[in-house]
Amino acid sequence: MAPRPPRRGAAAAVRGQRASPDRGAAPAEPPPAAPRVEFGEADFVALCDILKVSDVIRTSAWKTYEKVSSVVGSLEAYIKKKKEIWGICIFIASVDLDEITFTFTELLKSIGLSACTFFQLLKQMDRNMDTISTNVDSTVSRLQKKYEVLLALYRKFERICGLIYVAQPNNQISDELNSMLVQKISWITFLLAKGKVLQMEDDLVISFQLLLCVLDYFIKLAPPALLKEPYKSAVNTVSINGSTRTPRRGQNRSTRTSKQTDTDTKVIEVLCKEHDCNLDEVKNVYFTSFIPFLNSVGIVASNGLPEVETLSRQYEEVYLKNKDIDARLFLDHDETLQPDHIDGCLQLERTPRKSNPDEEFNLILPQTPVRAAMNTIQQLMMILNSATDKPSETLISYFNNCTVNPEEGIRKRVEDLGHIFKEQFAKAVGQGCAEIGSQRYKLGVRLYYRVMESMLKSEEERLSVHNFSKLLNNNDFHTSLLACAVEVVMATYGRNASQSDGTSAETDLSFPWILNVFDLKAFDFYKVIESFIKAEPSLTREMIKHLERCEHRIMESLAWQSDSPLFDLIKQSKEREGQVDQPEPTCTLNLPLQHNHTAADLYLSPVRSPKKKGSTVHLNCTPPTDAQLAVTPQTQKPQKSTSLSLFYKKVYRLAYLRLNTLCFRLLSEHPELEHLIWTLFQHTLQNEYELMRDRHLDQIMMCSMYGICKVKNIDLRFKIIVSAYKELTNTSQETFKRVLIREGQYDSIIVFYNLVFMQKLKTNILQYASNRPPTLSPIPHIPRSPYKFSNSPLRVPAGNNIYISPLKSPYKVSEGLLSPTKMTPKSRILVSIGETFGTSEKFQKINQMVCSSDRQLKRSAEVSSAPKPLKRLRFDIEGQDEADGSKHLPGESKFQQKLAEMTSTRTRMQKQKLNDGTDTSASEEK
């Protein structure tokens, strides 16, 4: 039970006492315990007093703690640390009641936890108790992203400073001035600039560009004797070009009279070159954001280095206002900000290290978070090097061939949306960043024109026509295509510090932000995604995965919003000529999903149908004959919507994949139930589609699972379903914690099931308990992703469960240029023999054997006067494999023969990869 009135007395005893905002300040002494309060409760009261929380917060926090303390299991070890749990409970209560009286750093220091441990423990509490609200979840997510960005930036800052400044300068420099002081001033200045310039502080790329601006500024202020090359030469060049320097200067001297002009770009050029950053973008940040910031806080170059105390005091105001992380503590390597090296709350990429000092290691560039972000941007720049932000001559010729020339409308649309984008970008990121938004939009426009041209060339080849007037005058097509191009750019720049797979984390600019900016419906946007990927073969794997994830989000929820055109299409489909029809017949579910449609098929559907036999998307269970296709319009039924049919096919496959994964986790002992659950799930999507309005696909999935288990007397509670669901990829707690019940009213998934789902489907669900259950729906045919990846392992012919992956280069080809990947010399070749893919240790042992065998075979070939060719493998286009060749080298064991086959295969694959350029994927039937 919650602490009673004595707590109020204790609180009054220390009213007004708060932990000093000073870094490292010791917490106040706890007040004396009241007579009737136990020792633990007294400590809780003391903690509440230190954090200055109200009685309402105390009561709520104590109730949460009582729930936590009653949980046994993985939290047991933490229960003994009451103070840490109390602090987290106080944080939860304060966020939920929107009454935060302390900063995040003050909380961490008062309970003696690091940020990483705090995030881990909070996540574990939620996993065990499910007590965290979506508001708390969102707040913690934002805090964690900001911490990860700051940690990545500080580590980069330390490394860069080590390359810039001399640790032990000579006697030419005043004792008052040293590299540590300059670094401290630089870091606090950066934090102040970041807090004032950026509204969205988890933007890693803009933050790093701003950091380079700060470094440039203080490099120019530092004496040359304090600098290493090439920065020393760069500063001297600036001085020779008109900026005089005072070689000896203390911190408080103001003898420096030189002015830094806009033309002093030599230092920033060196910084950008050394750290693979785009010079134009950094200069844009410098002149549009950093210079105005310097003027706003009164930092003037002629005054020399600013006072640390002044900067720190200004930053203190920003930090206390935001109530989050005091990033000055990074300078002290404070324990609250150090990552957990044991469990690791971060997924930060590390710089690869050599396990063997004799091993050559000059191929791999360090994949730190900042380096990885810069590499991703460079890859995009390589794609767009030859593109322009205006239509090419080829595009203009397509425009001229149209019945109605679309060029003027296209240019005006690009211009109008550009103004809107710039305004919304500045609103989200910071008003000083408007020009940065304009730069990114221009990159998107270049990609937009490039992909449009590629699409039209493909359509021309497919249909043998030159007039694309209907498509090129379709507003939804152009807006969607431009939005997709801009989304690729935004996702490239939106890489988060914790992402080891290169995908983009949730930020204020994350998808579907672009849909809101362009006032675009998600269902219209989905139509262009697959065609966009096919039309731009140079897209990186990460960007393809990102667009595929956007497509999944549309199918899960975004396309089912109330204002979506999807519902009108379904209604038209069902009311077609007064007959009851289906958006997609169930008899097509177990057929392979065809991927031969184009954006034109989807945006002009059902106005036009594909003309070529090979590109026709049949919507009926029985493919139409040529005679049927030739029926006159007067006798032919109105066409179904190609876009709706394809959408439902994809939704069904996504829905079954997620259901299959959840059933594998929860119902492995009852495999027969999966088909029943799928039938109910599919029936709901097809016939009770209104249940999806403003809801999520996974909500229907979980309710279907619970309903079937209930009627089949299987003890599976919603709490267990939700716990397993949280472990799936790309899930959000809001999916089961905030479900639409009726207009404007939201509640948990359990309330939705009882009040809405069960009421609507009760009759149908009860049929599964009878002796005559409904006819089971076909299981969807689940292909691999239609988007080609070249690294899939292939089976070795005649091998007992032996697989080989294509030989991987530590560099990948993009637009004819090599860009670094995350490969290490030992991970370039991975082989699995005699078992399914296992642990990295097994791979390492096998790789050592392969490498050893390679050397033995080479030596055998050298001593043999006429070596016989090794047995080779060839893979045909259908994915089948054959073997041909002649006898092996004498004395070879069967294992050596198999290794020889694999070695030959790797070499062949590598040659084919180089010949094919960027598209090395084997064709497969979709």
FITOR-743224 format. One line per field, with one value per residue (C-alpha): residue number from 1; chain; x, y, z. Coordinates in steps of 0.5 Angstrom, whole numbers. Example, Ala and Ser with C-alpha at 12.3 -4.5 7.8 and 13.67 -1.06 7.14 Angstrom:
// residues 2
num: c(1/2)
chaine: c(A/A)
xx: c(25/27)
yy: c(-9/-2)
zz: c(16/14)
// end
This chain:
// residues 926
num: c(1/2/3/4/5/6/7/8/9/10/11/12/13/14/15/16/17/18/19/20/21/22/23/24/25/26/27/28/29/30/31/32/33/34/35/36/37/38/39/40/41/42/43/44/45/46/47/48/49/50/51/52/53/54/55/56/57/58/59/60/61/62/63/64/65/66/67/68/69/70/71/72/73/74/75/76/77/78/79/80/81/82/83/84/85/86/87/88/89/90/91/92/93/94/95/96/97/98/99/100/101/102/103/104/105/106/107/108/109/110/111/112/113/114/115/116/117/118/119/120/121/122/123/124/125/126/127/128/129/130/131/132/133/134/135/136/137/138/139/140/141/142/143/144/145/146/147/148/149/150/151/152/153/154/155/156/157/158/159/160/161/162/163/164/165/166/167/168/169/170/171/172/173/174/175/176/177/178/179/180/181/182/183/184/185/186/187/188/189/190/191/192/193/194/195/196/197/198/199/200/201/202/203/204/205/206/207/208/209/210/211/212/213/214/215/216/217/218/219/220/221/222/223/224/225/226/227/228/229/230/231/232/233/234/235/236/237/238/239/240/241/242/243/244/245/246/247/248/249/250/251/252/253/254/255/256/257/258/259/260/261/262/263/264/265/266/267/268/269/270/271/272/273/274/275/276/277/278/279/280/281/282/283/284/285/286/287/288/289/290/291/292/293/294/295/296/297/298/299/300/301/302/303/304/305/306/307/308/309/310/311/312/313/314/315/316/317/318/319/320/321/322/323/324/325/326/327/328/329/330/331/332/333/334/335/336/337/338/339/340/341/342/343/344/345/346/347/348/349/350/351/352/353/354/355/356/357/358/359/360/361/362/363/364/365/366/367/368/369/370/371/372/373/374/375/376/377/378/379/380/381/382/383/384/385/386/387/388/389/390/391/392/393/394/395/396/397/398/399/400/401/402/403/404/405/406/407/408/409/410/411/412/413/414/415/416/417/418/419/420/421/422/423/424/425/426/427/428/429/430/431/432/433/434/435/436/437/438/439/440/441/442/443/444/445/446/447/448/449/450/451/452/453/454/455/456/457/458/459/460/461/462/463/464/465/466/467/468/469/470/471/472/473/474/475/476/477/478/479/480/481/482/483/484/485/486/487/488/489/490/491/492/493/494/495/496/497/498/499/500/501/502/503/504/505/506/507/508/509/510/511/512/513/514/515/516/517/518/519/520/521/522/523/524/525/526/527/528/529/530/531/532/533/534/535/536/537/538/539/540/541/542/543/544/545/546/547/548/549/550/551/552/553/554/555/556/557/558/559/560/561/562/563/564/565/566/567/568/569/570/571/572/573/574/575/576/577/578/579/580/581/582/583/584/585/586/587/588/589/590/591/592/593/594/595/596/597/598/599/600/601/602/603/604/605/606/607/608/609/610/611/612/613/614/615/616/617/618/619/620/621/622/623/624/625/626/627/628/629/630/631/632/633/634/635/636/637/638/639/640/641/642/643/644/645/646/647/648/649/650/651/652/653/654/655/656/657/658/659/660/661/662/663/664/665/666/667/668/669/670/671/672/673/674/675/676/677/678/679/680/681/682/683/684/685/686/687/688/689/690/691/692/693/694/695/696/697/698/699/700/701/702/703/704/705/706/707/708/709/710/711/712/713/714/715/716/717/718/719/720/721/722/723/724/725/726/727/728/729/730/731/732/733/734/735/736/737/738/739/740/741/742/743/744/745/746/747/748/749/750/751/752/753/754/755/756/757/758/759/760/761/762/763/764/765/766/767/768/769/770/771/772/773/774/775/776/777/778/779/780/781/782/783/784/785/786/787/788/789/790/791/792/793/794/795/796/797/798/799/800/801/802/803/804/805/806/807/808/809/810/811/812/813/814/815/816/817/818/819/820/821/822/823/824/825/826/827/828/829/830/831/832/833/834/835/836/837/838/839/840/841/842/843/844/845/846/847/848/849/850/851/852/853/854/855/856/857/858/859/860/861/862/863/864/865/866/867/868/869/870/871/872/873/874/875/876/877/878/879/880/881/882/883/884/885/886/887/888/889/890/891/892/893/894/895/896/897/898/899/900/901/902/903/904/905/906/907/908/909/910/911/912/913/914/915/916/917/918/919/920/921/922/923/924/925/926)
chaine: c(A/A/A/A/A/A/A/A/A/A/A/A/A/A/A/A/A/A/A/A/A/A/A/A/A/A/A/A/A/A/A/A/A/A/A/A/A/A/A/A/A/A/A/A/A/A/A/A/A/A/A/A/A/A/A/A/A/A/A/A/A/A/A/A/A/A/A/A/A/A/A/A/A/A/A/A/A/A/A/A/A/A/A/A/A/A/A/A/A/A/A/A/A/A/A/A/A/A/A/A/A/A/A/A/A/A/A/A/A/A/A/A/A/A/A/A/A/A/A/A/A/A/A/A/A/A/A/A/A/A/A/A/A/A/A/A/A/A/A/A/A/A/A/A/A/A/A/A/A/A/A/A/A/A/A/A/A/A/A/A/A/A/A/A/A/A/A/A/A/A/A/A/A/A/A/A/A/A/A/A/A/A/A/A/A/A/A/A/A/A/A/A/A/A/A/A/A/A/A/A/A/A/A/A/A/A/A/A/A/A/A/A/A/A/A/A/A/A/A/A/A/A/A/A/A/A/A/A/A/A/A/A/A/A/A/A/A/A/A/A/A/A/A/A/A/A/A/A/A/A/A/A/A/A/A/A/A/A/A/A/A/A/A/A/A/A/A/A/A/A/A/A/A/A/A/A/A/A/A/A/A/A/A/A/A/A/A/A/A/A/A/A/A/A/A/A/A/A/A/A/A/A/A/A/A/A/A/A/A/A/A/A/A/A/A/A/A/A/A/A/A/A/A/A/A/A/A/A/A/A/A/A/A/A/A/A/A/A/A/A/A/A/A/A/A/A/A/A/A/A/A/A/A/A/A/A/A/A/A/A/A/A/A/A/A/A/A/A/A/A/A/A/A/A/A/A/A/A/A/A/A/A/A/A/A/A/A/A/A/A/A/A/A/A/A/A/A/A/A/A/A/A/A/A/A/A/A/A/A/A/A/A/A/A/A/A/A/A/A/A/A/A/A/A/A/A/A/A/A/A/A/A/A/A/A/A/A/A/A/A/A/A/A/A/A/A/A/A/A/A/A/A/A/A/A/A/A/A/A/A/A/A/A/A/A/A/A/A/A/A/A/A/A/A/A/A/A/A/A/A/A/A/A/A/A/A/A/A/A/A/A/A/A/A/A/A/A/A/A/A/A/A/A/A/A/A/A/A/A/A/A/A/A/A/A/A/A/A/A/A/A/A/A/A/A/A/A/A/A/A/A/A/A/A/A/A/A/A/A/A/A/A/A/A/A/A/A/A/A/A/A/A/A/A/A/A/A/A/A/A/A/A/A/A/A/A/A/A/A/A/A/A/A/A/A/A/A/A/A/A/A/A/A/A/A/A/A/A/A/A/A/A/A/A/A/A/A/A/A/A/A/A/A/A/A/A/A/A/A/A/A/A/A/A/A/A/A/A/A/A/A/A/A/A/A/A/A/A/A/A/A/A/A/A/A/A/A/A/A/A/A/A/A/A/A/A/A/A/A/A/A/A/A/A/A/A/A/A/A/A/A/A/A/A/A/A/A/A/A/A/A/A/A/A/A/A/A/A/A/A/A/A/A/A/A/A/A/A/A/A/A/A/A/A/A/A/A/A/A/A/A/A/A/A/A/A/A/A/A/A/A/A/A/A/A/A/A/A/A/A/A/A/A/A/A/A/A/A/A/A/A/A/A/A/A/A/A/A/A/A/A/A/A/A/A/A/A/A/A/A/A/A/A/A/A/A/A/A/A/A/A/A/A/A/A/A/A/A/A/A/A/A/A/A/A/A/A/A/A/A/A/A/A/A/A/A/A/A/A/A/A/A/A/A/A/A/A/A/A/A/A/A/A/A/A/A/A/A/A/A/A/A/A/A/A/A/A/A/A/A/A/A/A/A/A/A/A/A/A/A/A/A/A/A/A/A/A/A/A/A/A/A/A/A/A/A/A/A/A/A/A/A/A/A/A/A/A/A/A/A/A/A/A/A/A/A/A/A/A/A/A/A/A/A/A/A/A/A/A/A/A/A/A/A/A/A/A/A/A/A/A/A/A/A/A/A/A/A/A/A/A/A/A/A/A/A/A/A/A/A/A/A/A/A/A/A/A/A/A/A/A/A/A/A/A/A)
xx: c(0/2/6/1/1/8/11/8/12/18/17/16/22/26/21/25/32/33/40/44/45/52/55/57/53/52/45/42/42/35/30/29/24/17/16/11/14/19/26/25/19/23/28/23/20/27/28/22/24/30/27/21/15/8/4/0/7/9/2/2/10/9/3/7/13/8/6/13/15/10/13/18/23/28/26/28/35/33/28/33/35/29/32/33/26/23/27/24/17/17/20/14/9/12/11/4/2/6/9/16/20/27/32/34/41/39/34/40/45/40/39/46/44/47/43/44/42/36/33/34/31/25/24/25/19/15/16/14/9/6/5/9/4/5/7/12/15/15/19/24/25/26/31/35/35/38/43/45/47/50/55/56/58/62/66/67/69/75/78/78/81/86/88/87/91/98/97/104/105/112/114/111/104/102/101/94/92/92/89/84/81/80/76/72/70/69/64/60/60/57/52/49/49/45/40/39/39/36/29/30/36/37/39/46/48/46/49/55/56/54/60/65/63/65/71/73/71/76/82/82/82/88/95/99/103/97/95/97/98/94/90/97/98/91/91/97/94/88/93/97/91/89/88/93/95/98/102/102/96/93/86/84/88/84/90/87/84/83/76/74/71/66/72/76/74/81/80/73/75/80/75/70/75/78/71/68/63/59/63/57/52/57/58/50/50/56/53/45/46/52/54/47/48/55/52/46/50/55/61/66/72/76/75/79/77/70/70/68/64/59/58/57/52/48/48/45/39/38/39/34/29/29/30/34/41/47/52/57/58/61/68/68/67/61/58/51/53/58/55/54/59/57/49/50/43/46/47/53/57/65/71/73/80/85/85/92/97/100/94/93/87/87/81/76/74/71/64/63/55/58/62/56/52/57/58/50/50/56/53/46/51/54/47/45/52/50/43/40/34/31/28/33/32/30/24/22/22/17/13/13/10/4/-3/-3/4/5/12/9/4/10/15/10/8/16/16/10/11/19/16/12/17/22/17/15/22/24/18/20/28/29/28/35/35/31/36/38/31/32/38/35/29/33/37/30/28/34/32/25/27/32/27/21/26/27/20/18/23/21/14/16/20/14/8/11/8/11/5/4/-1/-6/0/4/-2/-4/-3/-3/3/7/6/7/14/16/15/18/24/24/23/29/33/30/31/39/40/36/40/40/46/44/42/47/43/43/35/32/30/23/24/20/22/21/15/10/12/13/5/3/7/5/-2/-2/-6/-2/-6/-4/4/4/2/9/14/15/16/21/25/25/27/33/37/43/39/43/40/38/34/30/29/27/22/19/18/14/10/8/6/1/-2/-2/-5/-4/-8/-14/-15/-22/-20/-17/-19/-19/-26/-29/-25/-27/-35/-35/-32/-37/-43/-40/-47/-51/-47/-43/-36/-29/-23/-19/-22/-19/-18/-12/-8/-4/-2/5/4/6/11/10/5/8/6/2/-2/-4/-5/-9/-13/-19/-19/-14/-11/-4/-4/2/0/6/4/-3/-5/-11/-16/-21/-20/-19/-15/-19/-18/-16/-23/-25/-20/-23/-30/-33/-34/-42/-42/-35/-36/-33/-26/-24/-18/-11/-9/-14/-13/-5/-6/-11/-6/0/-4/-6/1/4/-2/0/7/6/1/5/11/6/3/10/12/5/2/7/4/-3/0/-7/-10/-6/-10/-17/-14/-12/-19/-22/-17/-18/-25/-25/-21/-25/-32/-31/-26/-30/-26/-20/-22/-17/-14/-8/-8/-4/-10/-15/-9/-9/-16/-17/-12/-15/-22/-20/-16/-22/-27/-22/-21/-14/-11/-8/-9/-8/-3/1/-1/2/8/10/8/12/18/16/20/17/12/9/6/1/-2/-5/-5/-9/-14/-20/-27/-31/-31/-26/-25/-19/-18/-13/-14/-18/-23/-23/-24/-30/-34/-33/-29/-33/-40/-39/-36/-39/-43/-37/-33/-38/-38/-31/-33/-39/-38/-39/-33/-33/-29/-22/-18/-12/-6/-2/4/9/15/22/22/21/26/33/39/45/48/43/46/45/45/51/49/49/51/48/45/51/50/55/54/57/64/63/68/69/67/61/60/55/55/61/65/67/64/66/61/62/65/71/77/74/67/68/66/61/60/55/56/52/47/43/46/49/54/59/64/62/63/70/72/69/73/79/79/77/83/87/85/85/93/94/90/94/101/98/97/104/108/103/106/99/93/86/81/77/69/65/58/53/46/41/36/30/35/36/43/47/55/59/67/72/76/79/86/89/89/84/79/72/72/77/73/67/72/75/68/66/72/71/64/66/71/66/60/65/67/60/58/64/61/54/55/50/45/48/42/40/33/28/20/16)
yy: c(0/7/11/15/22/21/22/29/30/28/31/38/37/38/42/46/41/39/36/41/42/42/35/30/34/29/28/31/27/23/26/22/17/18/13/9/8/2/3/2/7/12/11/12/18/21/20/23/29/29/29/34/30/31/27/25/22/19/15/13/11/7/3/1/-1/-6/-9/-10/-13/-18/-21/-27/-29/-25/-19/-22/-20/-13/-13/-13/-6/-2/5/3/0/6/11/8/8/15/16/12/16/23/22/19/25/30/32/32/36/33/32/25/26/28/21/17/20/20/12/10/7/8/10/4/0/4/3/-5/-5/-1/-6/-12/-9/-8/-15/-18/-14/-10/-4/2/6/8/15/13/8/14/18/13/11/19/19/13/15/22/18/14/20/24/17/16/24/24/18/21/28/24/21/27/31/26/27/35/37/36/32/35/42/46/52/57/56/59/54/57/54/46/42/39/46/47/40/42/49/46/40/45/50/44/42/49/50/43/45/52/50/43/42/35/33/25/27/24/27/34/34/31/37/42/38/39/47/48/44/48/55/53/50/57/60/55/57/53/50/46/43/37/36/37/42/46/47/49/54/57/58/61/66/67/69/75/73/75/70/72/66/66/68/66/64/71/75/79/81/77/82/78/76/70/71/67/65/61/54/51/48/45/42/38/36/34/30/27/24/23/29/33/39/43/41/42/49/50/48/53/59/58/55/56/63/65/61/65/71/70/68/73/69/73/71/77/76/69/63/64/63/56/58/62/57/52/57/58/50/49/53/49/42/44/46/40/36/30/29/33/31/35/29/25/30/27/20/20/13/15/16/10/4/-3/-7/-14/-14/-7/-3/-1/-4/1/-2/-2/-1/-8/-10/-15/-22/-23/-17/-20/-20/-15/-11/-5/-6/-5/2/3/2/7/10/16/13/8/14/18/11/11/18/17/11/15/21/16/14/21/23/23/26/33/36/38/33/30/31/23/25/31/27/23/29/31/25/25/27/33/35/34/38/44/41/36/42/46/40/39/47/47/41/44/50/46/41/46/49/43/41/47/46/39/40/48/54/55/48/50/50/43/41/44/41/34/36/37/30/27/31/28/21/22/24/19/13/16/16/9/7/10/6/0/1/3/-4/-8/-4/-2/5/12/16/16/21/18/16/22/27/23/27/21/18/24/25/18/17/24/22/15/19/24/18/14/21/22/15/15/21/19/13/13/11/5/1/-4/-6/0/1/8/9/12/20/26/25/18/15/16/24/25/23/28/33/32/30/23/17/11/7/11/11/3/3/6/2/-4/-1/4/-1/-5/2/3/-3/2/2/-1/-7/-2/2/-3/-6/1/1/-6/-4/2/-2/-7/-1/1/-6/-7/0/6/4/2/9/12/17/12/10/3/2/5/1/-5/-3/-2/-9/-12/-8/-9/-10/-12/-18/-20/-20/-21/-16/-23/-30/-35/-40/-35/-36/-42/-39/-36/-28/-25/-19/-17/-11/-4/3/4/-2/0/8/7/1/-1/4/0/-7/-9/-10/-16/-23/-23/-17/-19/-20/-24/-23/-29/-36/-38/-35/-32/-35/-30/-30/-28/-22/-20/-19/-13/-7/-8/-15/-15/-14/-8/-10/-11/-6/-9/-5/-7/-15/-14/-11/-16/-21/-18/-17/-24/-26/-21/-23/-31/-30/-26/-31/-37/-34/-32/-40/-42/-39/-40/-46/-51/-57/-55/-54/-56/-50/-45/-47/-45/-39/-37/-38/-34/-29/-29/-29/-23/-19/-21/-20/-16/-11/-5/-8/-6/1/6/-1/-5/-12/-15/-13/-18/-23/-23/-23/-29/-33/-32/-33/-40/-42/-40/-44/-50/-50/-49/-44/-39/-32/-25/-23/-29/-27/-20/-22/-27/-21/-16/-21/-20/-15/-9/-9/-3/-3/2/-4/-8/-2/3/0/4/1/6/13/17/12/7/2/-5/-11/-15/-10/-9/-17/-17/-11/-11/-17/-22/-19/-18/-25/-29/-34/-35/-37/-42/-46/-48/-52/-55/-62/-58/-52/-47/-49/-48/-42/-44/-43/-37/-39/-35/-33/-30/-23/-20/-15/-19/-20/-23/-26/-32/-39/-44/-52/-56/-61/-68/-65/-68/-61/-57/-50/-45/-37/-33/-30/-24/-18/-13/-8/-7/-4/1/5/2/5/1/2/-1/-6/-9/-15/-18/-22/-28/-27/-26/-34/-38/-45/-50/-57/-63/-58/-52/-46/-45/-41/-36/-41/-47/-42/-40/-47/-49/-43/-45/-52/-48/-44/-49/-54/-48/-48/-55/-55/-50/-53/-60/-56/-53/-60/-63/-63/-63/-62/-64/-59/-59/-61/-55/-53/-50/-47/-46/-40/-45/-45/-53/-55/-60/-62/-63/-64/-70/-74/-71/-70/-77/-78/-73/-75/-74/-68/-65/-66/-63/-57/-57/-56/-51/-47/-47/-45/-39/-37/-37/-33/-28/-27/-27/-22/-17/-19/-17/-11/-9/-14/-21/-24/-30/-30/-33/-35/-30)
zz: c(0/-1/4/9/12/15/8/8/14/12/5/9/13/6/2/-3/-3/-10/-12/-15/-23/-22/-25/-20/-14/-8/-7/-1/6/7/12/18/18/21/27/23/16/15/13/6/5/9/3/-2/1/1/-6/-8/-4/-8/-14/-12/-14/-12/-7/-13/-17/-10/-10/-17/-17/-10/-13/-19/-15/-11/-18/-20/-13/-14/-20/-19/-25/-29/-25/-18/-18/-19/-13/-8/-11/-9/-10/-17/-18/-14/-19/-25/-22/-21/-28/-31/-26/-28/-35/-35/-31/-35/-29/-29/-24/-25/-31/-33/-31/-24/-24/-26/-21/-15/-16/-19/-25/-32/-38/-41/-35/-34/-41/-40/-34/-36/-42/-38/-33/-39/-42/-35/-33/-39/-35/-39/-43/-50/-47/-43/-49/-54/-49/-47/-54/-56/-50/-52/-59/-57/-52/-58/-62/-57/-55/-63/-64/-57/-59/-66/-63/-59/-65/-69/-64/-63/-70/-70/-63/-61/-54/-51/-55/-54/-50/-55/-52/-46/-40/-40/-47/-48/-53/-47/-46/-53/-54/-48/-50/-57/-54/-50/-56/-60/-55/-54/-62/-63/-57/-60/-68/-68/-66/-68/-64/-66/-73/-73/-80/-79/-72/-75/-80/-74/-70/-76/-77/-69/-70/-76/-72/-66/-71/-74/-67/-64/-65/-71/-66/-62/-69/-73/-80/-85/-80/-79/-86/-87/-82/-85/-92/-89/-85/-91/-95/-91/-84/-79/-73/-66/-65/-57/-54/-47/-46/-43/-48/-54/-58/-64/-69/-75/-78/-80/-87/-91/-96/-91/-93/-93/-86/-87/-94/-90/-85/-90/-94/-88/-86/-92/-91/-97/-97/-100/-95/-89/-92/-92/-85/-83/-86/-85/-78/-75/-76/-74/-68/-66/-67/-63/-57/-57/-59/-63/-66/-65/-57/-58/-54/-51/-43/-41/-35/-40/-45/-39/-36/-43/-44/-37/-39/-45/-41/-35/-40/-44/-37/-41/-41/-39/-45/-41/-37/-43/-42/-35/-38/-32/-31/-32/-40/-41/-45/-42/-45/-42/-44/-49/-49/-56/-63/-64/-70/-68/-72/-74/-70/-73/-69/-72/-72/-78/-82/-88/-86/-91/-94/-89/-87/-80/-79/-74/-73/-77/-82/-84/-84/-89/-93/-94/-97/-101/-104/-106/-109/-113/-116/-117/-120/-127/-126/-126/-122/-129/-134/-139/-147/-147/-142/-146/-152/-148/-146/-153/-155/-151/-153/-148/-146/-139/-138/-135/-130/-128/-127/-123/-119/-117/-115/-111/-107/-106/-103/-98/-97/-95/-90/-87/-86/-83/-78/-76/-76/-74/-78/-79/-83/-89/-94/-92/-93/-100/-101/-100/-104/-110/-109/-109/-115/-119/-117/-119/-126/-127/-124/-129/-135/-133/-132/-139/-142/-139/-141/-148/-149/-146/-150/-156/-155/-155/-152/-145/-144/-139/-134/-135/-134/-127/-121/-116/-120/-120/-113/-111/-115/-113/-105/-106/-109/-103/-98/-101/-99/-93/-90/-93/-89/-83/-81/-73/-69/-66/-73/-75/-81/-84/-84/-82/-75/-73/-72/-74/-81/-82/-86/-87/-85/-93/-94/-90/-93/-100/-98/-101/-99/-97/-102/-108/-105/-105/-112/-114/-109/-113/-120/-117/-114/-121/-124/-120/-120/-116/-110/-104/-100/-94/-98/-102/-95/-92/-98/-97/-90/-92/-96/-90/-86/-91/-92/-84/-82/-87/-92/-88/-85/-86/-91/-95/-102/-101/-98/-104/-108/-104/-104/-112/-112/-108/-111/-119/-123/-117/-115/-109/-111/-107/-107/-109/-110/-105/-110/-112/-105/-106/-113/-114/-114/-120/-121/-128/-127/-127/-124/-130/-129/-122/-123/-129/-127/-128/-134/-138/-137/-140/-147/-147/-145/-141/-137/-136/-128/-129/-123/-124/-122/-129/-133/-139/-146/-152/-154/-148/-148/-155/-152/-154/-149/-149/-147/-142/-135/-132/-130/-123/-120/-121/-116/-111/-113/-112/-106/-103/-105/-102/-95/-95/-96/-90/-86/-86/-85/-79/-76/-78/-74/-68/-68/-69/-62/-58/-62/-63/-60/-63/-71/-73/-70/-75/-81/-77/-75/-82/-84/-79/-80/-88/-87/-83/-88/-94/-91/-85/-88/-84/-78/-81/-81/-77/-74/-75/-79/-73/-68/-72/-72/-65/-64/-69/-65/-59/-61/-64/-58/-54/-58/-58/-51/-51/-45/-49/-46/-49/-44/-47/-54/-53/-50/-56/-60/-57/-59/-67/-71/-73/-68/-63/-56/-59/-63/-57/-52/-56/-61/-63/-60/-63/-66/-61/-56/-55/-51/-50/-55/-50/-49/-57/-57/-52/-55/-62/-65/-62/-63/-70/-71/-66/-70/-75/-69/-66/-72/-71/-65/-69/-73/-79/-79/-85/-91/-89/-93/-98/-95/-99/-103/-100/-105/-103/-103/-110/-109/-111/-106/-109/-102/-102/-100/-106/-105/-107/-112/-110/-103/-96/-94/-96/-98/-101/-101/-107/-106/-103/-104/-98/-103/-107/-114/-115/-121/-123/-117/-111/-104/-97/-94/-87/-89/-86/-89/-85/-86/-94/-95/-91/-92/-88/-89/-86/-82/-82/-82/-75/-70/-72/-69/-74/-80/-77/-77/-84/-87/-84/-87/-94/-94/-92/-97/-103/-101/-101/-108/-111/-109/-112/-118/-118/-118/-123/-130/-133/-127/-129/-129/-122/-122/-123/-122/-126/-124/-129/-129/-125/-119/-121/-121/-125/-124/-130/-131/-131/-125/-119/-117/-115/-108/-106/-101/-102/-97/-101/-108/-105/-102/-109/-112/-108/-109/-116/-115/-111/-117/-122/-118/-117/-124/-126/-121/-124/-131/-129/-125/-120/-122/-120/-118/-121/-124/-121/-122/-118)
// end
